[in-house]
Amino acid sequence: MRPGAAPRTRRFVGRDGIRLVADVWGEASAPPLVLLHGGGQTRHAWDRTGPRLAALGWHVVAPDLRGHGSSEWSADGGYDLGQFADDIRALVTAIGGRPVLVGASLGGLGSLLAAGEPPGAAVRALVLVDVAHRPDPRGAHRIVEFMRRRPEGFADIGEAAAAVSAHLPHRPRPDDPERLRNNLRRRGDRWVWHWDPRLVDGFEDRMDPPGMAERLLGAARGADVPILLVRGGSSDVVRQDIAEQFCAGVPHARCVEVAGAGHMVVGDRNERFIEAVVPFLEGALARP
């Protein structure tokens, strides 16, 4: 498959019948791999990664999580980690073939619970992209504050791109701001982020309540599959000591760093990310 090939669209049903929309690359007969984006992102976070991995022989599925992008919003505004985990379990069942789960931030937390807590999803391996059992509160707070800003939206795409550039000053300003259109939706004469605004209500408390670090470590130990933690070398969300603590507590986990990347590893250094994960993916595929 050509690295630049356009994806197909596939629909799934998650917990409580919620409808999820996904992009799909690669042959259906190839080993399955699921790409799960972070909070406030959409499936388009993987637009460069999905076709590259499909070209390497994977059947790649990248869904919009509930409340994000083209997927449905929770009817009651609920977005706890258990709901995301149940959606991922439903995806794994529908896809079959023991997929590898690659989860960034929120997608990684949901993947850990889906695979490591009963009823455990039947997966081959887990890749956690700059997420571990606990975040650095300062980095997590910075992200949530960005999500809370500008609830009134933006006058045009360029204004939204300027806000992203201010939030990610280490990343070169994009040559074509129009690429950001996939992360926005129209509301009247304004552009707003393509997620349910209720997501940010109590977001930090839902993602890291008391006891969650122990719960996630328990889930990681309970997921009897190889785990790769891909840390952004400049991340302010998963510090080096947090990554080391996670791997020390989970015997079947190991960590690699992507130099020059912050929390948004894939968006910051996509090619380096792919180079970091491909050997792990090949090893996971070789396991019985």
Summary of the structure (lengths in Angstrom):
residues: 288
radius of gyration: 17.5
end to end distance: 25.8
largest distance: 54.1
contacts: 988
relative contact order: 0.15
helix: 42%
strand: 19%
